[in-house]
Amino acid sequence: MFNEDYFKSLWSRYKKKSNLINTDQTLYSFRHTGAIEIYKRTGSLSKLQKAMGHSSMRVSLTYLRGLEIADLKEEEIVSIA
């Protein structure tokens, strides 16, 4: 049985030993990376929402900040959210 800080402790230990992880990276950083990859591969906001378990499209869109989505117009985002 794991305690609630188990993964946080493992992450902290790994981060100290690894040259691959930046000091500002967190476990949560990987969730954002995963969300971007899902969108890039599928091009579907609804699939992204389902995969991430978000209750609204607006939450899913926050994961795509900074990602240039040329074919998605602002009106479409507003109508989805």
MOFEN-V437823 format. One record per pair of residues at least 12 apart in sequence whose ideal C-beta (glycine too) atoms are under 8 Angstrom apart, sorted by sequence separation. I is the first residue (numbers start at 1). J is the second residue. D is the distance in whole Angstrom. If there is no record, write none. Layout:
BEGIN
i=I j=J d=D
i=I j=J d=D
END
This chain:
BEGIN
i=45 j=57 d=6
i=48 j=60 d=5
i=35 j=48 d=6
i=38 j=51 d=5
i=38 j=52 d=7
i=11 j=26 d=8
i=45 j=60 d=6
i=48 j=63 d=7
i=11 j=27 d=5
i=35 j=51 d=8
i=45 j=61 d=7
i=48 j=64 d=8
i=61 j=77 d=6
i=35 j=52 d=6
i=8 j=27 d=8
i=61 j=80 d=8
i=7 j=27 d=7
i=61 j=81 d=7
i=31 j=52 d=8
i=57 j=80 d=5
i=58 j=81 d=4
i=57 j=81 d=5
i=35 j=60 d=7
i=39 j=64 d=6
i=56 j=81 d=7
i=36 j=63 d=7
i=45 j=72 d=8
i=35 j=63 d=4
i=36 j=64 d=7
i=39 j=67 d=7
i=35 j=64 d=7
i=39 j=69 d=8
i=32 j=63 d=6
i=36 j=67 d=6
i=31 j=63 d=8
i=45 j=80 d=6
END
